[in-house]
Amino acid sequence: MTGLYLAIAMALAFSLTNGFHDASNAIATLVATRGARPRDAIILASIFNLVGAFVIGTAVADTIAGIVTVPADQEVAVIGAGLTSAVAWNLLTWSRGLPSSSGHALVGGLVGAALLDGGLDAVNWGGLDGWRPEGVFGTLIILAISPVIGLAGGYLTIRLLRHGLRRATRRIRGPVRVSEWAMSAALSMSHGANDAQKSMGVIAALLLAEGHLTSLTVPIWVKVSCGVVLTLGTALGGWRIVKTIGRRIFHLQPVDGLASQTSSTAVILGASLIGGPVSTTQVVASSVVGIGIGRGRWHHVRWSLVSHMGLAWITTIPATVLLAAAFLPLWRFIS
């Protein structure tokens, strides 16, 4: 029982570090373009993160919960090790102000621990069931294509907005600011729908394995806890990532922020509805790059930073696989 409580605590710690990374991206462009003060942006994100966690459903939670297929008496150790690996990686990349994918970190951690525990058969490799992702391969497919769609969405959205506003006067600034607020709220809601569910899924799997649930459902207290802790992470540690996304990749104007928020919301909300875990960090960062390209300012995009982010994304899964394998003996002892 002690192992179960520790594993649930680690799932909430993952939500906290996820807030450091991914939740902060929902308000990064709003703050960077001076559309809102940081305090007001946090309040906005807090409200709509919780709304997303409750309203959109639990399709993503179901996908995450189905990644490992180990015996029930091994599930606490495997999931605990996977979560510990993801938390450690999130803290390392956050300390360097480097946007990283919490989704990749969680998948890598779960796979690494499951492989060491039970070999290839302990992992649900899955694929795509129509549009719905299943298992590891389905999750990785969605994680891989979402940044590409985010980049293309940012490019197309800024082109359309610039074309539509080409004769606009300064009076348009007010409506653009209001639209930024609305789309930041929508992005926060879509983020809550996707990222909070990652922790919900593993907690539900833990409770099911220990006999506290009869089916893979997410209790209300789990939804509330994950949503609150995710938002707390944004308030406590998200500003390193906000600065990177909002100011260091490409200097954003208010209309650029609106384009990023709009395209990112469409990608993340769409993925949430089909049960696809995505990285808010990857989608928003890619949309910002797409905006720089769409404005015809390739040379203003900080490609060295983009390459460092890409390297972090590529190394996340191998690193967390190894970390989870290292943590598994400790979790076996605990549980």
Number of C-alpha atoms within 10 A of each C-alpha: 10 8 16 21 14 16 27 23 15 22 25 25 21 30 31 28 27 35 28 31 33 33 35 31 35 34 33 29 31 29 24 23 20 14 23 18 11 17 11 13 21 22 13 21 28 24 17 23 30 24 19 26 25 19 12 18 17 24 22 30 29 24 24 27 23 19 24 25 18 21 13 14 11 17 26 30 27 32 32 32 31 34 32 26 29 35 25 17 24 27 16 13 18 21 13 10 19 22 28 29 28 31 27 24 29 30 26 26 33 31 31 29 33 31 19 18 22 16 13 13 13 18 22 19 18 15 17 14 9 8 13 18 24 25 22 22 16 24 27 20 17 20 21 16 12 25 23 16 19 28 27 19 25 33 25 19 24 27 19 14 14 17 10 10 12 9 7 10 8 6 8 11 13 11 10 17 20 13 20 27 20 16 24 29 25 25 32 34 28 31 32 34 33 33 31 36 34 30 31 32 25 30 30 23 28 25 22 17 21 16 11 11 15 10 12 18 17 21 13 9 10 19 20 16 16 28 31 21 21 32 29 20 22 27 22 12 19 27 22 17 28 27 18 19 29 24 17 16 21 24 18 21 15 20 21 29 32 29 30 36 33 24 26 36 26 16 21 28 24 14 24 25 18 16 27 29 32 31 27 34 27 29 30 32 28 27 32 34 26 28 29 25 22 21 14 12 12 15 10 14 19 15 14 10 14 18 11 13 19 15 12 17 19 14 13 25 24 15 18 31 26 18 22 31 23 16 21 24 16 13 22 17 9 16 19
